Each structure stands twice: as structure tokens, then as C-alpha cells.
């Protein structure tokens, strides 16, 4: 029952928000994750490097997707 409700809300959210907004949101999240990784790299090199890699991938991937769609 709860699965159906959550699935309905998730699908409704995906339909209402345009793809460009999701891509810009992913860009912002990518920048934030990269900044967190840069600050964490002094404490833990592995965690910091992983966060930087994920953030960079999110940022570049969403920008590339925005570029290709226009």
C-alpha cells in the first residue's frame, strides 16, 4: 500500500518538473558534493577523492546533457 502511494507521488513529481530543472538541480548537487569532498580530503583521502569524483561526474554529466538537449 505504501509502495503504491510513494510510487504515485514519485511519478507525479517527475511529470510536473521539467527535465531542465532536474539537470540544473543535479549540477548544483554536483558542485556541492565536490566542495564537500574538497573539504573532507584533509581528513580522509579516499572519502574526499570519492566525493570529488562523484560530484564532478554529476556536474559534468548534467551540463553535457543540457548541452546535448538544446
MMTF fields as JSON, N, C-alpha, C and O atoms, coordinates in Angstrom:
{
  "mmtfVersion": "1.0.0",
  "mmtfProducer": "UNKNOWN",
  "numBonds": 279,
  "numAtoms": 280,
  "numGroups": 70,
  "numChains": 1,
  "numModels": 1,
  "chainsPerModel": [1],
  "groupsPerChain": [70],
  "chainIdList": ["A"],
  "bondAtomList": [4, 2, 8, 6, 12, 10, 16, 14, 20, 18, 24, 22, 28, 26, 32, 30, 36, 34, 40, 38, 44, 42, 48, 46, 52, 50, 56, 54, 60, 58, 64, 62, 68, 66, 72, 70, 76, 74, 80, 78, 84, 82, 88, 86, 92, 90, 96, 94, 100, 98, 104, 102, 108, 106, 112, 110, 116, 114, 120, 118, 124, 122, 128, 126, 132, 130, 136, 134, 140, 138, 144, 142, 148, 146, 152, 150, 156, 154, 160, 158, 164, 162, 168, 166, 172, 170, 176, 174, 180, 178, 184, 182, 188, 186, 192, 190, 196, 194, 200, 198, 204, 202, 208, 206, 212, 210, 216, 214, 220, 218, 224, 222, 228, 226, 232, 230, 236, 234, 240, 238, 244, 242, 248, 246, 252, 250, 256, 254, 260, 258, 264, 262, 268, 266, 272, 270, 276, 274],
  "bondOrderList": [1, 1, 1, 1, 1, 1, 1, 1, 1, 1, 1, 1, 1, 1, 1, 1, 1, 1, 1, 1, 1, 1, 1, 1, 1, 1, 1, 1, 1, 1, 1, 1, 1, 1, 1, 1, 1, 1, 1, 1, 1, 1, 1, 1, 1, 1, 1, 1, 1, 1, 1, 1, 1, 1, 1, 1, 1, 1, 1, 1, 1, 1, 1, 1, 1, 1, 1, 1, 1],
  "groupList": [{"groupName": "UNK", "atomNameList": ["N", "CA", "C", "O"], "elementList": ["N", "C", "C", "O"], "formalChargeList": [0, 0, 0, 0], "bondAtomList": [1, 0, 2, 1, 3, 2], "bondOrderList": [1, 1, 2], "singleLetterCode": "X", "chemCompType": "L-PEPTIDE LINKING"}],
  "groupTypeList": [0, 0, 0, 0, 0, 0, 0, 0, 0, 0, 0, 0, 0, 0, 0, 0, 0, 0, 0, 0, 0, 0, 0, 0, 0, 0, 0, 0, 0, 0, 0, 0, 0, 0, 0, 0, 0, 0, 0, 0, 0, 0, 0, 0, 0, 0, 0, 0, 0, 0, 0, 0, 0, 0, 0, 0, 0, 0, 0, 0, 0, 0, 0, 0, 0, 0, 0, 0, 0, 0],
  "groupIdList": [1, 2, 3, 4, 5, 6, 7, 8, 9, 10, 11, 12, 13, 14, 15, 16, 17, 18, 19, 20, 21, 22, 23, 24, 25, 26, 27, 28, 29, 30, 31, 32, 33, 34, 35, 36, 37, 38, 39, 40, 41, 42, 43, 44, 45, 46, 47, 48, 49, 50, 51, 52, 53, 54, 55, 56, 57, 58, 59, 60, 61, 62, 63, 64, 65, 66, 67, 68, 69, 70],
  "secStructList": [7, 2, 2, 2, 2, 2, 2, 2, 2, 2, 2, 2, 2, 2, 2, 2, 1, 7, 2, 2, 2, 2, 2, 2, 2, 2, 2, 2, 2, 2, 2, 2, 2, 2, 2, 2, 2, 2, 2, 2, 6, 6, 6, 7, 2, 2, 2, 2, 2, 2, 2, 2, 2, 2, 2, 2, 2, 2, 2, 2, 2, 2, 2, 2, 2, 2, 2, 2, 2, 7],
  "xCoordList": [0.817, 0.0, 0.867, 0.658, 1.836, 2.7, 3.564, 3.912, 3.909, 4.688, 3.919, 4.485, 2.637, 1.819, 1.703, 1.742, 1.561, 1.447, 2.75, 2.737, 3.875, 5.172, 5.471, 6.034, 5.096, 5.304, 4.47, 4.943, 3.236, 2.374, 2.948, 2.966, 3.414, 3.998, 5.259, 5.478, 6.086, 7.331, 7.055, 7.695, 6.112, 5.763, 5.137, 5.406, 4.314, 3.708, 4.775, 4.716, 5.735, 6.826, 7.665, 8.064, 7.934, 8.71, 7.973, 8.596, 6.66, 5.882, 5.753, 5.74, 5.657, 5.422, 6.675, 6.589, 7.828, 9.069, 9.746, 9.984, 10.06, 10.714, 12.119, 12.756, 12.583, 13.901, 15.023, 16.019, 14.881, 15.928, 16.124, 17.247, 15.043, 15.149, 15.905, 16.734, 15.629, 16.352, 17.837, 18.678, 18.159, 19.566, 20.298, 21.444, 19.647, 20.261, 20.406, 21.413, 19.407, 19.483, 20.636, 21.343, 20.834, 21.965, 23.295, 24.275, 23.346, 24.568, 24.899, 26.051, 23.89, 24.101, 24.515, 25.406, 23.875, 24.247, 25.672, 26.428, 26.043, 27.406, 28.436, 29.482, 28.152, 29.069, 29.169, 30.262, 28.031, 28.035, 28.817, 29.583, 28.631, 29.354, 30.85, 31.66, 31.225, 32.638, 33.255, 34.381, 32.536, 33.041, 33.184, 34.177, 32.211, 32.306, 33.489, 34.207, 33.695, 34.843, 36.16, 37.12, 36.217, 37.454, 37.764, 38.931, 36.736, 36.989, 37.282, 38.002, 36.738, 36.964, 38.298, 38.751, 38.934, 40.138, 41.283, 42.2, 41.244, 42.288, 42.123, 43.11, 40.886, 40.626, 40.808, 41.471, 40.224, 40.294, 40.462, 39.588, 41.597, 41.898, 40.927, 40.493, 40.587, 39.699, 38.292, 37.714, 37.745, 36.382, 36.338, 35.428, 37.317, 37.364, 37.483, 36.797, 38.359, 38.542, 37.285, 36.921, 36.62, 35.386, 34.291, 33.573, 34.167, 33.161, 33.471, 32.567, 34.745, 35.124, 34.804, 34.302, 35.09, 34.817, 33.318, 32.895, 32.521, 31.068, 30.502, 29.676, 30.94, 30.461, 30.823, 30.008, 32.055, 32.489, 31.695, 31.301, 31.462, 30.669, 29.25, 28.726, 28.625, 27.271, 27.246, 26.372, 28.204, 28.233, 28.482, 27.738, 29.511, 29.851, 28.78, 28.435, 28.256, 27.211, 25.944, 25.347, 25.53, 24.311, 24.534, 23.637, 25.712, 25.996, 26.069, 25.577, 26.677, 26.748, 25.348, 25.055, 24.493, 23.125, 22.341, 21.56, 22.546, 21.896, 22.371, 21.576, 23.654, 24.223, 23.656, 23.331, 23.538, 23.049, 21.564, 21.112, 20.796, 19.35, 18.957, 17.839, 19.855, 19.488, 20.012, 19.781],
  "yCoordList": [-1.19, 0.0, 1.264, 2.177, 1.295, 2.475, 2.584, 3.685, 1.432, 1.448, 2.131, 2.905, 1.838, 2.447, 3.956, 4.715, 4.381, 5.814, 6.525, 7.576, 5.957, 6.568, 6.571, 7.533, 5.498, 5.437, 6.5, 7.137, 6.685, 7.703, 9.103, 9.91, 9.392, 10.707, 10.92, 12.009, 9.897, 9.994, 10.245, 11.1, 9.508, 9.695, 11.066, 11.697, 11.524, 12.841, 13.934, 14.896, 13.783, 14.751, 14.773, 15.84, 13.598, 13.532, 14.148, 14.735, 14.018, 14.587, 16.099, 16.786, 16.629, 18.056, 18.906, 20.047, 18.363, 19.136, 18.857, 17.697, 19.904, 19.699, 19.113, 19.236, 18.476, 17.844, 18.852, 18.538, 20.049, 21.062, 21.424, 21.677, 21.448, 21.761, 20.652, 20.936, 19.396, 18.284, 18.353, 18.063, 18.737, 18.807, 19.923, 19.748, 21.065, 22.164, 21.783, 22.102, 21.105, 20.647, 19.667, 19.733, 18.764, 17.839, 18.567, 18.156, 19.631, 20.432, 21.053, 21.035, 21.601, 22.221, 21.172, 21.417, 20.017, 18.935, 18.474, 18.197, 18.39, 18.002, 18.973, 18.56, 20.268, 21.275, 21.147, 21.223, 20.953, 20.829, 19.599, 19.674, 18.476, 17.253, 17.424, 16.924, 18.119, 18.369, 19.243, 18.993, 20.255, 21.127, 20.356, 20.52, 19.525, 18.704, 17.752, 17.55, 17.171, 16.285, 17.014, 16.462, 18.254, 19.032, 19.369, 19.433, 19.584, 19.858, 18.586, 18.633, 17.452, 16.179, 15.535, 14.63, 15.99, 15.315, 15.444, 14.623, 16.46, 16.591, 15.551, 15.125, 15.14, 14.147, 12.722, 11.899, 12.447, 11.113, 11.255, 11.769, 10.79, 10.942, 10.144, 10.626, 8.943, 8.1, 8.669, 8.75, 9.062, 9.603, 10.919, 11.15, 11.772, 13.047, 12.867, 13.537, 11.958, 11.716, 11.118, 11.47, 10.219, 9.626, 10.683, 10.698, 11.562, 12.621, 13.587, 14.031, 13.911, 14.793, 14.137, 14.797, 12.847, 12.145, 12.091, 12.335, 11.775, 11.702, 13.084, 13.22, 14.098, 15.453, 15.946, 16.566, 15.668, 16.081, 15.351, 15.95, 14.057, 13.282, 13.836, 13.973, 14.156, 14.718, 16.057, 16.308, 16.914, 18.249, 18.196, 18.798, 17.488, 17.425, 16.668, 17.056, 15.592, 14.825, 15.626, 15.555, 16.386, 17.179, 18.342, 18.678, 18.961, 20.028, 19.483, 20.116, 18.321, 17.695, 17.358, 17.53, 16.881, 16.554, 17.814, 17.795, 18.9, 20.162, 20.655, 21.155, 20.519, 20.963, 20.152, 20.71, 18.844, 17.981, 18.167, 17.992, 18.518, 18.648, 19.971, 20.105, 20.941, 22.233, 22.394, 23.426],
  "zCoordList": [0.0, 0.0, 0.0, -0.798, 0.904, 0.974, -0.282, -0.709, -0.872, -2.115, -3.244, -4.015, -3.33, -4.378, -4.192, -5.161, -2.952, -2.675, -3.015, -3.656, -2.587, -2.876, -4.372, -4.895, -5.053, -6.498, -7.213, -8.154, -6.766, -7.358, -7.153, -8.082, -5.94, -5.649, -6.467, -6.997, -6.573, -7.333, -8.814, -9.427, -9.389, -10.803, -11.049, -12.072, -10.128, -10.254, -10.211, -10.977, -9.328, -9.225, -10.491, -10.958, -11.048, -12.284, -13.467, -14.352, -13.485, -14.585, -14.479, -15.5, -13.272, -13.094, -13.278, -13.732, -12.931, -13.003, -14.342, -14.68, -15.111, -16.413, -16.268, -15.222, -17.34, -17.32, -17.112, -16.46, -17.65, -17.494, -16.023, -15.587, -15.269, -13.842, -13.117, -12.253, -13.456, -12.835, -13.163, -12.313, -14.395, -14.801, -14.072, -13.657, -13.914, -13.167, -11.699, -11.067, -11.161, -9.775, -9.586, -8.58, -10.537, -10.457, -10.568, -9.947, -11.34, -11.424, -10.075, -9.641, -9.418, -8.108, -7.075, -6.262, -7.107, -6.194, -6.476, -5.545, -7.742, -8.104, -7.577, -7.078, -7.682, -7.146, -5.631, -5.071, -4.966, -3.507, -3.053, -2.092, -3.731, -3.363, -3.603, -2.822, -4.666, -4.944, -3.859, -3.43, -3.415, -2.35, -1.043, -0.334, -0.721, 0.491, 0.391, 1.37, -0.775, -0.974, -0.83, -0.293, -1.305, -1.19, 0.264, 0.65, 1.067, 2.48, 3.265, 4.262, 2.835, 3.525, 3.173, 3.874, 2.092, 1.622, 2.627, 2.619, 3.49, 4.506, 5.608, 6.208, 5.881, 6.915, 6.39, 7.021, 5.249, 4.659, 3.153, 2.456, 2.674, 1.253, 0.386, -0.66, 0.807, -0.008, -0.098, -1.182, 1.044, 1.042, 0.275, -0.521, 0.514, -0.197, -1.695, -2.468, -2.104, -3.539, -4.161, -5.283, -3.443, -3.965, -4.115, -5.114, -3.128, -3.218, -4.354, -5.062, -4.525, -5.628, -6.968, -7.878, -7.09, -8.349, -8.639, -9.769, -7.632, -7.826, -8.152, -9.054, -7.427, -7.682, -9.064, -9.747, -9.478, -10.81, -11.886, -12.887, -11.68, -12.633, -12.748, -13.853, -11.611, -11.64, -12.36, -13.19, -12.042, -12.631, -14.134, -14.907, -14.546, -15.97, -16.753, -17.869, -16.172, -16.851, -17.078, -18.152, -16.079, -16.254, -17.215, -17.989, -17.179, -18.143, -19.566, -20.501, -19.731, -21.045, -21.554, -22.737, -20.667, -21.04, -21.419, -22.371, -20.683, -21.04, -22.395, -23.191, -22.658, -23.932, -25.098, -26.146, -24.914, -25.997, -26.255, -27.387, -25.23, -25.417, -26.07, -26.567, -26.073, -26.679, -28.079, -28.709]
}
